[in-house]
Amino acid sequence: MFFKLCRPKQVAGCAQMVEKELLAEGGLLTTHINSGQQWDAPNGWAPLQYIGITALQHYREIRIARLILERWIKLNVKVFRATGKLMEKYNVMDTNLTSGGGEYPVQDGFGWTNGVLLKLIKDNGRVYRKILKQNNLA
């Protein structure tokens, strides 16, 4: 979907699966498997959020793309306000936590997190301002 190679029938099924299996309170899970490893639940990663949002937008699955966008931005801003930094990955299942799980300690201020968040805010300024206002983050 990101590369616009899918047929409409494929997209509808994929969008439903993403919403049912991978959409969490803070954005998209990488997998629904909770193995304790960093690439599995409960973690979400910035590049995959961007790919998921963009892929869904390509095929006009705007509602699901918007849910991911809003949840991811809200989580990033919330953690930044609490810690003063952006994280390598986030716990998208329990947004009261930052992140965890994996082979090494969580890294602060990862470039891809910074870049994805800035791109999403730049492209969706009204959504960003709405999130700040609704969640008393402004």
Secondary structure as UniProt FT lines:
FT   TURN            2..3
FT   HELIX           8..17
FT   HELIX           18..22
FT   STRAND          23..24
FT   TURN            25..26
FT   STRAND          27..28
FT   TURN            38..39
FT   TURN            41..42
FT   STRAND          43..45
FT   HELIX           46..58
FT   TURN            59..60
FT   HELIX           62..83
FT   STRAND          89..91
FT   TURN            95..96
FT   HELIX           111..123
FT   HELIX           125..134
FT   TURN            135..136
//
